[in-house]
Amino acid sequence: MDKFTTLTGVAAPMPLVNIDTDMIIPKQFLKTIQRSGLGKNLFDEMRYTQDGKEIPDFVLNQPAYRNAQIIVAGDNFGCGSSREHAPWALLDFGIRCVISTSFADIFFNNCFKNGILPVVLPQDAVDHLMDDARKGANARITVDLESQTVTASDGKTFKFEVDAFKKHCLLNGLDDIGLTLEKAAAIDSFEKKNATLRPWA
C-alpha cells in the first residue's frame, strides 16, 4: 500500500448527500477480485450514458477535474453495502482523499485499509472547501496527514481528527498484510518454539 503523507491536488466538488457504494461502483462490476482496473467504472452510471458515452456535466468528466485526487463530498459518503470495491475504484481512478462531514463506518474503515484518507470536517469547513474546489484546476487543496490539516487554495487551514493507529498505518503504507509482516520475526520465533513444545501439533 502506498504511503500517505502530504497530498496537494485538484479537488472535485460532489455536493450530493448519501452517495452510496452502488453509485461509487455499480454492482455489475463486482465480479473481479482485482484491485486494479475499476477506476474506469467509478461512478459509472453518473459518468456515462447507457451506450457508453461520457456525460459532459458530470464533474469527473470535466477537463478541470479529470485528474482530481481529492473529492469534497456531501454528508454520509459511502453509505449502502459494504463492498470494498468502492475504495478500490476510487484509488484506481487516482482519488487519495475524500472530505465530508460524515462517512458510513464500513466504507470509512475500508478507505484506511486501501490507502485512502477519509477526512471528517464540520459543515462550515466542508462548505469552504466545496467552494474552493469549484474554482477548478487552479485551486489546489493540500492535505497533510502528519499535521492533520487541510489547507484551501486561499490559505485557510482546517484541523481534522484521525485515529492514531489508522494514521500510523497510512503514514507507513501498512495494510493488514503489511501489519502482519511487521511481526514476522516474532511469528517465526513462536512457530519454532511451538514446534519444540508441541511436536504433535
Backbone as CSV, one residue per row, in Angstrom:
resi,resn,N_x,N_y,N_z,CA_x,CA_y,CA_z,C_x,C_y,C_z
1,MET,0.851,-1.193,0.000,0.000,0.000,0.000,0.884,1.239,0.000
2,ASP,0.565,2.210,-0.854,1.339,3.435,-0.906,1.143,4.252,0.361
3,LYS,2.224,4.883,0.815,2.145,5.749,1.983,1.327,6.999,1.667
4,PHE,0.704,7.539,2.689,0.025,8.827,2.562,0.663,9.770,3.583
5,THR,1.323,10.798,3.075,1.931,11.791,3.968,1.285,13.147,3.726
6,THR,1.690,13.776,2.626,1.092,15.066,2.239,0.627,14.980,0.797
7,LEU,-0.564,15.444,0.539,-1.134,15.434,-0.813,-1.577,16.835,-1.187
8,THR,-1.097,17.331,-2.302,-1.571,18.594,-2.859,-2.129,18.297,-4.237
9,GLY,-3.411,18.553,-4.422,-4.013,18.210,-5.702,-5.338,18.897,-5.944
10,VAL,-5.866,18.624,-7.107,-7.172,19.155,-7.501,-8.260,18.405,-6.745
11,ALA,-9.233,19.162,-6.259,-10.366,18.558,-5.549,-11.627,18.703,-6.384
12,ALA,-12.334,17.598,-6.555,-13.592,17.617,-7.305,-14.754,17.856,-6.343
13,PRO,-15.600,18.847,-6.630,-16.754,19.096,-5.760,-17.905,18.154,-6.088
14,MET,-18.374,17.406,-5.089,-19.510,16.497,-5.260,-20.467,16.736,-4.091
15,PRO,-21.314,17.754,-4.175,-22.152,18.148,-3.035,-23.334,17.230,-2.742
16,LEU,-23.511,16.163,-3.503,-24.608,15.230,-3.233,-24.470,14.606,-1.853
17,VAL,-25.591,14.431,-1.158,-25.575,13.706,0.115,-25.934,12.238,-0.146
18,ASN,-25.527,11.377,0.774,-25.846,9.946,0.699,-25.339,9.287,-0.587
19,ILE,-24.123,9.623,-0.997,-23.509,8.918,-2.126,-23.163,7.516,-1.650
20,ASP,-23.881,6.518,-2.171,-23.683,5.163,-1.653,-22.676,4.379,-2.497
21,THR,-22.325,3.205,-2.003,-21.290,2.423,-2.675,-21.743,1.901,-4.037
22,ASP,-23.050,1.760,-4.248,-23.540,1.333,-5.565,-23.397,2.456,-6.581
23,MET,-23.462,3.708,-6.130,-23.182,4.833,-7.019,-21.687,4.908,-7.315
24,ILE,-20.870,4.619,-6.305,-19.418,4.689,-6.479,-18.952,3.617,-7.463
25,ILE,-19.411,2.376,-7.282,-19.081,1.294,-8.213,-20.283,0.358,-8.307
26,PRO,-21.067,0.463,-9.378,-22.288,-0.348,-9.520,-22.029,-1.848,-9.437
27,LYS,-23.060,-2.571,-9.033,-22.948,-3.999,-8.713,-22.434,-4.858,-9.858
28,GLN,-22.670,-4.470,-11.117,-22.242,-5.309,-12.235,-20.716,-5.378,-12.376
29,PHE,-20.001,-4.517,-11.639,-18.541,-4.525,-11.724,-17.889,-5.200,-10.519
30,LEU,-18.673,-5.941,-9.740,-18.151,-6.566,-8.522,-17.641,-7.981,-8.742
31,LYS,-17.607,-8.435,-9.982,-17.207,-9.815,-10.254,-15.711,-10.038,-10.059
32,THR,-14.938,-8.986,-10.176,-13.487,-9.119,-10.063,-13.025,-9.084,-8.607
33,ILE,-11.901,-9.748,-8.337,-11.265,-9.612,-7.032,-9.936,-8.856,-7.178
34,GLN,-9.719,-8.290,-8.379,-8.534,-7.480,-8.628,-8.794,-6.047,-8.176
35,ARG,-7.819,-5.445,-7.540,-7.981,-4.071,-7.060,-7.772,-3.042,-8.163
36,SER,-7.144,-3.454,-9.242,-6.877,-2.527,-10.344,-7.912,-2.704,-11.452
37,GLY,-8.083,-1.649,-12.238,-8.970,-1.708,-13.390,-10.369,-1.190,-13.159
38,LEU,-10.708,-0.865,-11.902,-12.074,-0.413,-11.593,-12.256,1.092,-11.750
39,GLY,-11.153,1.816,-11.885,-11.247,3.274,-11.988,-12.077,3.747,-13.168
40,LYS,-12.026,2.998,-14.258,-12.787,3.397,-15.448,-14.286,3.293,-15.237
41,ASN,-14.696,2.527,-14.214,-16.124,2.365,-13.915,-16.573,3.120,-12.669
42,LEU,-15.671,3.921,-12.097,-16.022,4.744,-10.940,-17.184,5.667,-11.294
43,PHE,-18.221,5.674,-10.468,-19.427,6.494,-10.704,-20.001,6.242,-12.102
44,ASP,-19.944,4.987,-12.538,-20.278,4.620,-13.917,-21.624,5.168,-14.377
45,GLU,-22.653,5.031,-13.555,-23.993,5.428,-14.001,-24.176,6.933,-14.031
46,MET,-23.288,7.661,-13.367,-23.325,9.123,-13.440,-22.372,9.665,-14.500
47,ARG,-21.338,8.874,-14.827,-20.326,9.336,-15.791,-20.697,9.047,-17.239
48,TYR,-21.478,7.968,-17.459,-21.726,7.524,-18.832,-23.214,7.323,-19.115
49,THR,-23.563,7.492,-20.376,-24.908,7.145,-20.821,-24.974,5.620,-20.959
50,GLN,-26.167,5.090,-21.234,-26.319,3.640,-21.364,-25.533,3.066,-22.548
51,ASP,-25.243,3.896,-23.528,-24.446,3.413,-24.668,-22.957,3.759,-24.523
52,GLY,-22.551,4.148,-23.301,-21.129,4.302,-23.016,-20.513,5.652,-23.308
53,LYS,-21.338,6.631,-23.641,-20.795,7.968,-23.921,-20.694,8.781,-22.632
54,GLU,-19.657,9.595,-22.557,-19.483,10.424,-21.372,-20.609,11.446,-21.230
55,ILE,-21.018,11.679,-19.996,-21.987,12.734,-19.690,-21.176,13.983,-19.333
56,PRO,-21.180,14.995,-20.200,-20.272,16.135,-20.023,-20.444,16.885,-18.709
57,ASP,-21.674,16.907,-18.177,-21.922,17.673,-16.960,-21.362,17.021,-15.701
58,PHE,-21.081,15.727,-15.745,-20.583,15.073,-14.536,-19.187,15.579,-14.213
59,VAL,-18.952,15.856,-12.939,-17.748,16.586,-12.536,-16.454,15.916,-12.991
60,LEU,-16.337,14.596,-12.877,-15.083,13.942,-13.237,-14.863,13.842,-14.749
61,ASN,-15.889,14.194,-15.533,-15.740,14.259,-16.988,-15.342,15.651,-17.453
62,GLN,-15.353,16.618,-16.564,-14.984,17.981,-16.922,-13.462,18.106,-16.921
63,PRO,-12.911,18.811,-17.901,-11.446,18.883,-18.049,-10.704,19.255,-16.762
64,ALA,-11.265,20.154,-15.985,-10.574,20.623,-14.776,-10.420,19.534,-13.719
65,TYR,-11.269,18.492,-13.782,-11.302,17.506,-12.700,-10.950,16.087,-13.137
66,ARG,-10.502,15.915,-14.362,-10.187,14.567,-14.843,-9.037,13.930,-14.064
67,ASN,-8.169,14.745,-13.501,-7.045,14.227,-12.731,-7.181,14.559,-11.248
68,ALA,-8.418,14.711,-10.784,-8.651,15.023,-9.375,-8.105,13.914,-8.483
69,GLN,-7.519,14.309,-7.358,-7.015,13.353,-6.377,-7.790,13.425,-5.062
70,ILE,-8.663,14.428,-4.977,-9.446,14.671,-3.768,-10.903,14.853,-4.172
71,ILE,-11.813,14.345,-3.361,-13.234,14.626,-3.540,-13.729,15.354,-2.296
72,VAL,-14.436,16.464,-2.510,-15.130,17.145,-1.420,-16.604,16.806,-1.599
73,ALA,-17.159,16.071,-0.639,-18.474,15.456,-0.830,-19.497,15.922,0.199
74,GLY,-20.760,15.626,-0.107,-21.848,15.882,0.820,-21.853,14.866,1.952
75,ASP,-22.790,15.022,2.845,-22.874,14.220,4.058,-23.123,12.732,3.761
76,ASN,-22.622,11.862,4.642,-22.887,10.418,4.624,-22.339,9.751,3.364
77,PHE,-21.088,10.035,3.053,-20.445,9.456,1.879,-20.119,7.986,2.137
78,GLY,-20.376,7.129,1.148,-20.026,5.715,1.228,-21.033,4.852,1.962
79,CYS,-22.273,5.322,2.066,-23.308,4.519,2.723,-23.715,3.357,1.805
80,GLY,-24.620,2.508,2.285,-25.066,1.375,1.474,-24.296,0.114,1.803
81,SER,-24.073,-0.726,0.801,-23.442,-2.026,1.031,-21.973,-1.861,1.411
82,SER,-21.392,-2.937,1.921,-20.039,-2.868,2.475,-18.946,-3.143,1.447
83,ARG,-19.263,-3.160,0.179,-18.312,-3.580,-0.854,-16.982,-2.833,-0.787
84,GLU,-15.895,-3.593,-0.696,-14.563,-2.991,-0.674,-14.157,-2.509,-2.062
85,HIS,-14.907,-2.908,-3.079,-14.629,-2.439,-4.429,-14.770,-0.914,-4.533
86,ALA,-15.536,-0.296,-3.634,-15.729,1.157,-3.696,-14.414,1.906,-3.496
87,PRO,-13.674,1.659,-2.395,-12.371,2.317,-2.302,-11.384,1.846,-3.362
88,TRP,-11.486,0.587,-3.809,-10.617,0.133,-4.898,-10.822,0.998,-6.142
89,ALA,-12.073,1.271,-6.482,-12.377,2.067,-7.675,-11.893,3.507,-7.523
90,LEU,-12.109,4.083,-6.352,-11.642,5.451,-6.093,-10.125,5.531,-6.246
91,LEU,-9.426,4.598,-5.621,-7.967,4.610,-5.666,-7.452,4.381,-7.074
92,ASP,-8.071,3.467,-7.809,-7.625,3.172,-9.169,-7.832,4.378,-10.095
93,PHE,-8.844,5.178,-9.809,-9.059,6.417,-10.576,-7.992,7.453,-10.245
94,GLY,-7.502,7.412,-9.010,-6.498,8.381,-8.568,-6.890,9.180,-7.344
95,ILE,-8.040,8.855,-6.752,-8.507,9.567,-5.560,-7.768,9.033,-4.337
96,ARG,-7.091,9.914,-3.590,-6.380,9.516,-2.374,-7.017,10.075,-1.108
97,CYS,-7.972,11.002,-1.263,-8.590,11.615,-0.089,-10.032,12.003,-0.410
98,VAL,-10.934,11.738,0.528,-12.326,12.187,0.419,-12.632,13.002,1.674
99,ILE,-13.212,14.166,1.480,-13.538,15.072,2.587,-15.048,15.212,2.667
100,SER,-15.601,14.986,3.849,-17.050,15.076,4.051,-17.334,15.386,5.517
101,THR,-18.603,15.646,5.803,-18.993,15.845,7.199,-19.179,14.517,7.913
102,SER,-19.438,13.438,7.153,-19.580,12.111,7.760,-19.463,11.028,6.697
103,PHE,-19.089,9.834,7.170,-18.935,8.664,6.306,-19.658,7.474,6.934
104,ALA,-20.070,6.532,6.088,-20.552,5.248,6.593,-19.366,4.511,7.206
105,ASP,-19.583,3.827,8.337,-18.489,3.238,9.109,-17.651,2.234,8.321
106,ILE,-18.301,1.305,7.620,-17.542,0.264,6.917,-16.717,0.873,5.794
107,PHE,-17.316,1.770,5.023,-16.571,2.439,3.962,-15.394,3.213,4.543
108,PHE,-15.635,3.926,5.642,-14.610,4.720,6.310,-13.400,3.850,6.650
109,ASN,-13.641,2.698,7.271,-12.546,1.805,7.646,-11.876,1.161,6.440
110,ASN,-12.663,0.841,5.406,-12.087,0.268,4.186,-11.155,1.247,3.488
111,CYS,-11.443,2.531,3.588,-10.564,3.535,2.979,-9.162,3.451,3.567
112,PHE,-9.069,3.425,4.880,-7.762,3.360,5.532,-7.002,2.106,5.133
113,LYS,-7.708,0.996,4.951,-7.057,-0.270,4.600,-6.581,-0.298,3.152
114,ASN,-6.994,0.706,2.369,-6.630,0.730,0.946,-5.875,1.986,0.537
115,GLY,-5.373,2.737,1.513,-4.517,3.882,1.193,-5.234,5.171,0.889
116,ILE,-6.518,5.255,1.254,-7.290,6.480,1.053,-7.552,7.110,2.414
117,LEU,-7.387,8.432,2.499,-7.638,9.142,3.746,-9.029,9.777,3.717
118,PRO,-9.958,9.301,4.542,-11.255,9.966,4.667,-11.172,11.025,5.779
119,VAL,-11.460,12.257,5.434,-11.340,13.370,6.376,-12.726,13.865,6.771
120,VAL,-12.993,13.892,8.069,-14.261,14.400,8.583,-14.049,15.825,9.098
121,LEU,-14.828,16.751,8.548,-14.756,18.150,8.959,-16.157,18.681,9.203
122,PRO,-16.290,19.743,9.994,-17.616,20.330,10.205,-18.161,20.955,8.933
123,GLN,-19.472,21.191,8.913,-20.146,21.668,7.705,-19.554,22.958,7.151
124,ASP,-19.226,23.911,8.025,-18.706,25.185,7.513,-17.361,25.004,6.813
125,ALA,-16.538,24.080,7.319,-15.256,23.804,6.678,-15.460,23.127,5.325
126,VAL,-16.361,22.137,5.276,-16.651,21.456,4.010,-17.232,22.435,3.000
127,ASP,-18.099,23.335,3.444,-18.663,24.352,2.547,-17.563,25.222,1.947
128,HIS,-16.610,25.625,2.774,-15.496,26.454,2.294,-14.668,25.695,1.257
129,LEU,-14.357,24.433,1.553,-13.561,23.625,0.629,-14.339,23.289,-0.640
130,MET,-15.664,23.133,-0.514,-16.501,22.881,-1.684,-16.461,24.086,-2.626
131,ASP,-16.583,25.273,-2.062,-16.496,26.496,-2.872,-15.119,26.615,-3.512
132,ASP,-14.090,26.256,-2.764,-12.725,26.299,-3.277,-12.562,25.330,-4.439
133,ALA,-13.105,24.120,-4.275,-12.998,23.098,-5.317,-13.689,23.536,-6.606
134,ARG,-14.747,24.300,-6.481,-15.492,24.760,-7.666,-14.685,25.730,-8.535
135,LYS,-13.570,26.191,-8.028,-12.725,27.116,-8.803,-11.972,26.392,-9.915
136,GLY,-11.931,25.061,-9.843,-11.297,24.294,-10.914,-9.867,23.912,-10.625
137,ALA,-9.123,23.608,-11.688,-7.791,23.026,-11.553,-6.773,23.976,-10.945
138,ASN,-7.028,25.264,-10.981,-6.079,26.218,-10.407,-6.177,26.295,-8.890
139,ALA,-7.251,25.778,-8.314,-7.436,25.791,-6.866,-7.021,24.436,-6.307
140,ARG,-5.826,24.369,-5.771,-5.300,23.102,-5.285,-5.350,23.063,-3.761
141,ILE,-5.870,21.970,-3.243,-6.027,21.774,-1.810,-4.884,20.890,-1.300
142,THR,-4.364,21.216,-0.124,-3.288,20.421,0.477,-3.808,19.696,1.717
143,VAL,-3.589,18.393,1.746,-3.971,17.566,2.892,-2.685,17.024,3.510
144,ASP,-2.442,17.385,4.766,-1.236,16.967,5.474,-1.645,16.041,6.609
145,LEU,-1.341,14.759,6.457,-1.746,13.789,7.465,-0.937,13.942,8.747
146,GLU,0.344,14.222,8.630,1.190,14.361,9.811,0.664,15.462,10.742
147,SER,0.343,16.619,10.172,-0.158,17.735,10.987,-1.675,17.720,11.137
148,GLN,-2.330,16.792,10.413,-3.785,16.645,10.437,-4.501,17.943,10.054
149,THR,-4.079,18.482,8.908,-4.667,19.731,8.415,-5.046,19.621,6.950
150,VAL,-6.072,20.379,6.584,-6.445,20.583,5.183,-6.354,22.079,4.919
151,THR,-5.630,22.446,3.879,-5.434,23.861,3.554,-6.025,24.165,2.188
152,ALA,-6.942,25.117,2.156,-7.570,25.534,0.899,-6.601,26.383,0.083
153,SER,-6.955,26.640,-1.169,-6.068,27.406,-2.043,-5.889,28.841,-1.572
154,ASP,-6.822,29.338,-0.754,-6.688,30.701,-0.226,-5.882,30.750,1.065
155,GLY,-5.355,29.600,1.487,-4.513,29.554,2.670,-5.239,29.236,3.961
156,LYS,-6.554,29.175,3.921,-7.303,28.858,5.133,-7.107,27.393,5.487
157,THR,-6.811,27.140,6.758,-6.471,25.783,7.209,-7.498,25.254,8.193
158,PHE,-7.809,23.974,8.024,-8.768,23.296,8.898,-8.095,22.084,9.521
159,LYS,-8.271,21.916,10.816,-7.689,20.782,11.544,-8.698,19.636,11.582
160,PHE,-8.219,18.407,11.391,-9.110,17.250,11.485,-8.536,16.224,12.457
161,GLU,-9.410,15.365,12.970,-9.009,14.308,13.884,-8.858,12.994,13.116
162,VAL,-7.956,12.163,13.592,-7.777,10.842,12.991,-7.254,9.892,14.061
163,ASP,-7.735,8.672,14.040,-7.288,7.645,14.978,-5.777,7.431,14.830
164,ALA,-5.074,7.376,15.962,-3.612,7.293,15.945,-3.105,6.045,15.219
165,PHE,-3.777,4.905,15.426,-3.342,3.673,14.765,-3.564,3.750,13.259
166,LYS,-4.730,4.258,12.851,-5.002,4.392,11.415,-4.027,5.377,10.769
167,LYS,-3.708,6.430,11.481,-2.726,7.409,10.989,-1.369,6.742,10.785
168,HIS,-0.939,5.964,11.764,0.335,5.242,11.663,0.362,4.339,10.432
169,CYS,-0.724,3.612,10.223,-0.785,2.696,9.076,-0.693,3.440,7.750
170,LEU,-1.415,4.544,7.606,-1.369,5.299,6.355,-0.002,5.937,6.128
171,LEU,0.560,6.534,7.186,1.867,7.183,7.045,2.942,6.200,6.619
172,ASN,2.781,4.935,7.037,3.799,3.924,6.749,3.404,2.947,5.647
173,GLY,2.230,3.170,5.040,1.790,2.317,3.941,1.508,0.891,4.361
174,LEU,0.888,0.733,5.540,0.649,-0.600,6.082,-0.815,-1.004,5.972
175,ASP,-1.091,-2.007,5.148,-2.419,-2.619,5.156,-2.374,-3.807,6.120
176,ASP,-3.423,-4.620,6.139,-3.461,-5.741,7.088,-2.294,-6.702,6.882
177,ILE,-1.925,-6.941,5.625,-0.805,-7.845,5.341,0.505,-7.229,5.815
178,GLY,0.662,-5.940,5.555,1.863,-5.238,5.990,2.030,-5.247,7.499
179,LEU,0.925,-5.088,8.199,0.963,-5.137,9.664,1.398,-6.505,10.159
180,THR,0.907,-7.548,9.503,1.294,-8.906,9.883,2.775,-9.140,9.624
181,LEU,3.262,-8.666,8.475,4.666,-8.866,8.123,5.602,-8.130,9.073
182,GLU,5.114,-7.042,9.689,5.935,-6.354,10.693,6.257,-7.274,11.867
183,LYS,5.397,-8.247,12.098,5.573,-9.175,13.225,6.164,-10.513,12.772
184,ALA,6.723,-10.550,11.570,7.200,-11.821,11.001,8.222,-12.502,11.890
185,ALA,9.155,-11.740,12.439,10.193,-12.339,13.283,9.595,-12.977,14.530
186,ALA,8.652,-12.277,15.154,8.004,-12.801,16.357,7.169,-14.039,16.035
187,ILE,6.512,-14.028,14.875,5.711,-15.189,14.461,6.611,-16.391,14.216
188,ASP,7.736,-16.182,13.527,8.680,-17.275,13.256,9.225,-17.865,14.562
189,SER,9.536,-16.954,15.507,10.058,-17.400,16.795,9.031,-18.258,17.535
190,PHE,7.787,-17.805,17.514,6.718,-18.559,18.171,6.547,-19.929,17.525
191,GLU,6.555,-19.978,16.193,6.358,-21.241,15.479,7.469,-22.249,15.811
192,LYS,8.710,-21.774,15.896,9.830,-22.663,16.218,9.708,-23.204,17.649
193,LYS,9.344,-22.283,18.561,9.190,-22.689,19.967,8.021,-23.664,20.110
194,ASN,6.942,-23.366,19.416,5.757,-24.215,19.498,6.017,-25.603,18.915
195,ALA,6.826,-25.662,17.874,7.167,-26.963,17.263,7.952,-27.830,18.220
196,THR,8.763,-27.189,19.080,9.541,-27.935,20.079,8.667,-28.392,21.228
197,LEU,7.813,-27.486,21.707,6.945,-27.792,22.851,5.805,-28.729,22.486
198,ARG,5.302,-28.611,21.265,4.144,-29.416,20.828,4.463,-30.047,19.467
199,PRO,5.372,-30.992,19.412,5.756,-31.585,18.120,4.617,-32.329,17.424
200,TRP,3.611,-32.707,18.207,2.465,-33.417,17.615,1.476,-32.482,16.916
201,ALA,1.588,-31.180,17.172,0.618,-30.213,16.627,0.907,-29.919,15.177
